[in-house]
Amino acid sequence: MVPWANPTSYTFSRASVLLNAPERSGVYVLHSKTTWVYIGEGENIREQLLQHLDGPNACISVIPDLTFSYELIPSPRRAWRQDELVSGLRPICNPWGR
């Protein structure tokens, strides 16, 4: 597995997502200091992260001090990269081997 390529993390809050998340294609990771929480992908990373903030996701919402980071990846490779990361990092809120 290719390791997570972006060491920069941002606070997972509406203000931080609006300021730091790009409106571009890629894969994003929600994590705490010790735990990979969720790995997602989308055509618009900012929009995807805002949906997580607005939506009722019981798994994500109970974990304190979440941060996010992302990798810019074109759409043909996004799903492959997400699957690779989910299989290797085993985030607690993703079904493994989907």
Contacts in CASP RR format, 6 or more apart in sequence:
PFRMAT RR
TARGET T0000
AUTHOR 0000-0000-0000
METHOD contacts of the structure
MODEL  1
MVPWANPTSYTFSRASVLLNAPERSGVYVLHSKTTWVYIGEGENIREQLL
QHLDGPNACISVIPDLTFSYELIPSPRRAWRQDELVSGLRPICNPWGR
1 84 0 8 1.000
1 85 0 8 1.000
1 87 0 8 1.000
1 88 0 8 1.000
2 84 0 8 1.000
4 29 0 8 1.000
4 69 0 8 1.000
4 71 0 8 1.000
4 85 0 8 1.000
4 89 0 8 1.000
5 71 0 8 1.000
6 69 0 8 1.000
6 70 0 8 1.000
6 71 0 8 1.000
7 69 0 8 1.000
8 69 0 8 1.000
9 31 0 8 1.000
9 67 0 8 1.000
9 68 0 8 1.000
9 69 0 8 1.000
10 16 0 8 1.000
10 17 0 8 1.000
10 19 0 8 1.000
10 20 0 8 1.000
10 21 0 8 1.000
10 67 0 8 1.000
10 68 0 8 1.000
10 69 0 8 1.000
11 66 0 8 1.000
11 67 0 8 1.000
12 30 0 8 1.000
12 49 0 8 1.000
12 53 0 8 1.000
12 66 0 8 1.000
12 67 0 8 1.000
12 68 0 8 1.000
13 53 0 8 1.000
14 50 0 8 1.000
14 53 0 8 1.000
16 68 0 8 1.000
17 46 0 8 1.000
17 49 0 8 1.000
17 50 0 8 1.000
17 53 0 8 1.000
17 68 0 8 1.000
18 46 0 8 1.000
18 50 0 8 1.000
21 28 0 8 1.000
21 45 0 8 1.000
21 46 0 8 1.000
21 49 0 8 1.000
21 68 0 8 1.000
21 70 0 8 1.000
22 45 0 8 1.000
22 46 0 8 1.000
22 70 0 8 1.000
22 72 0 8 1.000
23 44 0 8 1.000
23 45 0 8 1.000
23 46 0 8 1.000
23 47 0 8 1.000
24 44 0 8 1.000
24 45 0 8 1.000
24 72 0 8 1.000
25 42 0 8 1.000
25 43 0 8 1.000
25 44 0 8 1.000
25 45 0 8 1.000
25 72 0 8 1.000
25 73 0 8 1.000
25 74 0 8 1.000
25 75 0 8 1.000
25 78 0 8 1.000
26 41 0 8 1.000
26 42 0 8 1.000
26 43 0 8 1.000
26 45 0 8 1.000
26 70 0 8 1.000
26 71 0 8 1.000
26 72 0 8 1.000
26 73 0 8 1.000
26 74 0 8 1.000
26 78 0 8 1.000
26 81 0 8 1.000
27 39 0 8 1.000
27 40 0 8 1.000
27 41 0 8 1.000
27 42 0 8 1.000
27 70 0 8 1.000
27 71 0 8 1.000
27 73 0 8 1.000
27 78 0 8 1.000
27 81 0 8 1.000
27 82 0 8 1.000
27 85 0 8 1.000
28 39 0 8 1.000
28 40 0 8 1.000
28 41 0 8 1.000
28 42 0 8 1.000
28 45 0 8 1.000
28 48 0 8 1.000
28 49 0 8 1.000
28 68 0 8 1.000
28 69 0 8 1.000
28 70 0 8 1.000
28 71 0 8 1.000
29 36 0 8 1.000
29 37 0 8 1.000
29 38 0 8 1.000
29 39 0 8 1.000
29 40 0 8 1.000
29 68 0 8 1.000
29 69 0 8 1.000
29 70 0 8 1.000
29 85 0 8 1.000
29 89 0 8 1.000
29 91 0 8 1.000
30 37 0 8 1.000
30 38 0 8 1.000
30 39 0 8 1.000
30 52 0 8 1.000
30 60 0 8 1.000
30 66 0 8 1.000
30 67 0 8 1.000
30 68 0 8 1.000
30 91 0 8 1.000
30 93 0 8 1.000
31 37 0 8 1.000
31 66 0 8 1.000
31 67 0 8 1.000
31 68 0 8 1.000
31 69 0 8 1.000
31 91 0 8 1.000
32 63 0 8 1.000
32 64 0 8 1.000
32 65 0 8 1.000
32 66 0 8 1.000
32 67 0 8 1.000
33 65 0 8 1.000
35 63 0 8 1.000
35 91 0 8 1.000
35 92 0 8 1.000
36 89 0 8 1.000
36 90 0 8 1.000
36 91 0 8 1.000
36 92 0 8 1.000
37 59 0 8 1.000
37 60 0 8 1.000
37 63 0 8 1.000
37 66 0 8 1.000
37 91 0 8 1.000
37 92 0 8 1.000
37 93 0 8 1.000
38 52 0 8 1.000
38 57 0 8 1.000
38 59 0 8 1.000
38 60 0 8 1.000
38 91 0 8 1.000
38 92 0 8 1.000
38 93 0 8 1.000
38 94 0 8 1.000
39 82 0 8 1.000
39 85 0 8 1.000
39 86 0 8 1.000
39 89 0 8 1.000
39 91 0 8 1.000
39 94 0 8 1.000
40 48 0 8 1.000
40 82 0 8 1.000
40 94 0 8 1.000
41 48 0 8 1.000
41 73 0 8 1.000
41 78 0 8 1.000
41 79 0 8 1.000
41 81 0 8 1.000
41 82 0 8 1.000
42 48 0 8 1.000
42 75 0 8 1.000
42 78 0 8 1.000
43 75 0 8 1.000
45 70 0 8 1.000
45 72 0 8 1.000
49 68 0 8 1.000
52 60 0 8 1.000
57 93 0 8 1.000
59 92 0 8 1.000
59 93 0 8 1.000
60 66 0 8 1.000
60 93 0 8 1.000
71 81 0 8 1.000
73 81 0 8 1.000
83 97 0 8 1.000
83 98 0 8 1.000
86 94 0 8 1.000
86 96 0 8 1.000
86 97 0 8 1.000
86 98 0 8 1.000
87 96 0 8 1.000
87 97 0 8 1.000
90 96 0 8 1.000
END
